[in-house]
């Protein structure tokens, strides 16, 4: 039930941000769309900005997961790059509104995004961290 309430708020936030833009969106509109109480909203998110930052980071995590899934170490470098480009294009086509809304939020809020999770940074992927350490 709790996970569903959070998921509903995230989906509503995405829909309201897409419709009204970040500045035009209100916590009340997001709560109404999600059919959630004020208490539920603030239980999960400290602010509208924190909700948007969470959406941004979740979309980024999905993107990184898609890219990691496309990596096949048995391929040549040329084939591997081709797979990554294909995976990127598939992701761009299938994410539509999520990607556009998150891009607009990132452009407007820049480096503040990583601070939206109440001072904690979300690790994108343990696999990505290990790969970066090998270089």
N, C-alpha and C positions, 0 to 999 in steps of 0.2 A: 504494500500500500504506500509506504513512504517513497520507495523508488519510483512508483507510478506518479506520485504527486510531483516529484522533482522532474521527471521526464515530461509531464504535462506542462509544467512551467517553462521548461526549456523549449518545447515545441511552440508554445504560445508566444514566448519571447521572440523566437525566430520569425513567426508569422507577423507579429506586430512590428518588429524592427523592419521587416521587409516591406510592409504596407506603409508605415508612418515615418520610417527612418529612425535613427537612434534618438535624435533630439526631440522628435515629435512623439515618440513612444512614451507611455506613462506606466508606472507600476500598476495603477488601477486598470488600465486597458489589458495589460498582460494577465493580471489576476482574473479579470472577467473572462478572457479568452480561455484560460486554463480552468475556470470554475474553482478557483482556489481562494482561501481566505488571506487576509493581510498577514496573519501569523504564519501561515504556511510559506508565503513568499519569503518573509524575513527569517524564517527558520533555515532556509536553504541558501539565500543570497542576501548580503548586507545592503545591496543597492541595485538599481537598474544596471549600473556600470559593471558590477560584479557578475550579474547574469550574462551580460554581453561578453565579458571576458571569458567566462566559463564556456559559452557557446563557441567562441573563437578557438579556445584551446582544445575543445573536444573535436572540432572540425579538423584542426591541425593534427591531432592524434590519429584520426581516421586517414588523413592524407599520408602521414608517415607510415602507417600500417600498410596501406595500399602499395606504397613504394617498396617497402621491405618485402612484401609478398611477391613482388615482381622480380626480385633479385634471384638469379639462378647462376650459381658459381660454376656450373658446367659449361656455360656459354662463353663464347669469345667476347672480348671487350665490345666490339661493334654490335654483336647480337644483344648483349646485355644492355647497352645504351638504348638500342631499339626497343627492348622490352620496357625499360623505364619510361621512355617517351610515350609509348603506347599506354602504359598504366597511368601516366600523368594526364594524357588526353581523355582517357576513359573517365578518370575521376572528375575532371573539369566538366565534362558533358553530363555526368550523372548527379553532380551535387548542386548544380544550378543556383537556386535561391540561397542556400546555406553559404556557398562560397562567396556569392556577391554581397550578401549582408555582412559576412565576416570581414571581407576585404574593405568595405566602407567603414566598418567600425575600427579596423586596424589603422586605416589612413587617418581617421579623425583622432585616435587616441594613442597611436605610436607605442613607445616603450612602456607606457603605463599598464598595458594589458597584462604583463606578467605579474604585476602587483595586485591584480583584482582578486586573487584567491586568498584574501586575508593574509598577505605577506608571504605566502608559500608559492614556490614555483612547482608546476606539475612536470614530472619527468615524462617526456614524450614516449619513449620506449626503452626498456632495458636493453634490447637488442641494438638499437641505434647508439646507445651510450657505449656499449662494448665495442661496436665497430669503430667508433670515433677514437677509442683508447688504443686500438691496434695500429693506428697510422703513425 
